[in-house]
Amino acid sequence: SSMARWMADRENDADSVGGGLNVKLHKDDPMVAGVLLDMSMNATISTSLDLGHQVLSQLGGVARLHQSRVEQAGFAVLKSAAVPSILVETGFISNVNDCQRLHDTRHQRKIAEAIFA
């Protein structure tokens, strides 16, 4: 984020003059909290995308994919800063063929194994 870059630049400036600038970062500072949250979210999103690519690759061997790429969405359940999250779409209940497959326990097992492979 721009705030993280500003803080890094300021620290680098202090280092370049022998630490003469006094950079004080307090854990209760809202700016610091925002930067830390932003950094955590970036890392979590990256991990979630990596996991999504792995799961998508595995699912491609089990079922026809509606989308062949990992997408991002703003669902609340996908926004944890601490836990990587993915939402796996396994079919459409409005599609007769998908609905039949989704009710088949063998297909359910194949999907589960692909997700956890």
N, C-alpha and C positions, 0 to 999 in steps of 0.2 A: 504494500500500500504506500501511498505518498507519505504518510506519517512515519512509517517504518524507515523509508529512505531518508527522510529529514533527520530522524534520530541517528541513523547510521552515519550520515554525512557530518552531523554535529560531533559525534564521537570521534570520527576520523580527523576532523579539524582539530579537536583537542589533542589527539595523539600526535599530529604533525607539528604542533608547537610545544611538544614535551609535556602534554597534559595540563597546560596553563589554563585552559578553559574549564570551568567547573560545571560538569554535566551531572545533574542530580536527577535520578530517576527513582521515584517512590512507588512502591507497589500499590498504593491507594490512589495514585494519580489516574484520573479517568482517561487521559490520553494514553498512558502506558497500558491500562487495562484494555483499551480499544485496539492498540497495536498487537498486544498478546493474543486477543481473541481473533483478530484478523489473521495472524500467523497460524494459529491453531486451525482455523477454518480452512485456510489454504492447504495445509498439510492433510487434513481430514478429507477434503474434496479430492485431492490427488490420490490418496489411498482408496477412496471410494471408486474413483474412475478406474484405477488399476484393477480392483476387484471386479468391477462391472465388466471390464474387457475379458477377464479370465472366465467369468461365469457365462458371458455371451458366447465365447469360443466353445465352451463345453456344451451349451444348450444347442448350438448349431448342429451337433452330431446326433441330437435326440429328436428335435422337432423343427418344422419349418419356421423360420424367423420372420416376424412381421417387419422388424427393423434390423438391419445388419450393423447398427452402430449403437454405442452407448449414448444415451441422452441425459440431460440434466433437467431437473424440475424443482420448483420451489415448495414442494410439499413439506409441511412441518415435521413429519417423521424422518425426513432426509436432511434436516438442518442441525443436527447435533455437532457441536464443536469438538466433542471428545470421542465420539464413536463413528467410525466409517459406516456408511449406510448405503444400501442399494434396494431398489424396488424391482422385483422380477415379474414381468408380465408373461404368464404361461399360456395364455389363450384368451379368447373372447367367448363369454357365455352366450352372447347373442348370435354366434356362429354355430350352426348345428353340428358340424364336424368337430370343431374345437370343444364344444360342450360335451359331446360324447367322449372324446379323448380325456377331458378333464375329470370325468366320472370313472374312468378306467383305472383301477388300482395299479396295474402294471405300468401304465403311462405315468401315473403319479410318482411311482418309485423311480422310473428313469429320469424324470425331471428332478426329483430330489437328489439323486445320485450325481447328476450333472452339476447341480448347484454346489454341492459339497465336495466335488472332486478336486 
